[in-house]
Amino acid sequence: MLSFTGGLKVFLAMEPCDMRKGFDGLHAAVGERLKEDVRSGALFVFTNRRHTRLKVLYFDGTGLWLMTKRLEKGTFCWPRAAESGQTKLQLAPEAFALLTDGIDMHKATMRPWYERD
């Protein structure tokens, strides 16, 4: 089980990514596609076209972490890219936890006590 603090920023790359990419390829994608600094301490989340795999890039101050998750069945509930050409979406840590646990965020709603400002 992963746990993250409420102040953590989480950015989803809206467009699918080549899951063969490793540290260097995803580091470049954060700068070029998401226009963010990988050393900001945020989580950067990428998925494949079928939404069955995730890769998360994270800089902890001393080095890069690369975390992966593969679903045995089903797909991750991934938001659709907006028509405006949106390349990233910022999520609250709680929403990221729901995403990685396989909860469909389109049909489920967070209770008022669970929401953050």
C-alpha positions, 0 to 999 in steps of 0.5 A, a space after each residue: 500500500 502506498 501512502 502520500 501526504 496531502 500536499 503532494 502534487 500529482 500530474 497525469 500525462 493525458 496522452 498514452 506513453 511508450 511503456 518501454 521508456 525508462 528513467 531518461 525517457 520519462 524524465 524527458 517527457 516530464 520536461 517536454 510534454 508536461 512542461 514541469 520540473 521533475 525535481 519539484 517533488 511531484 509524482 508524474 504518472 504515465 499510462 499505456 494506450 490500453 490503460 493496463 499499466 502505469 509508470 510513476 516518476 518521482 524525485 525524492 531529493 537524492 534520486 529518481 524513483 520509477 514505480 510501475 503497476 500492471 493490472 492483471 484484469 481490467 483497466 485504469 480509469 483514465 481521464 480523457 484529454 480535453 479538446 483544448 489540447 490539455 497535456 496534463 491533469 493535476 490530481 489530489 493524492 486521494 484521487 491518485 490512490 483511487 486511480 491506482 486502486 482501480 476505482 472508477 472516478 467517473 461513477 464514484 463520488 468522494 464524500 464531503 469529509 474526504 474532499 480537499 480544498 
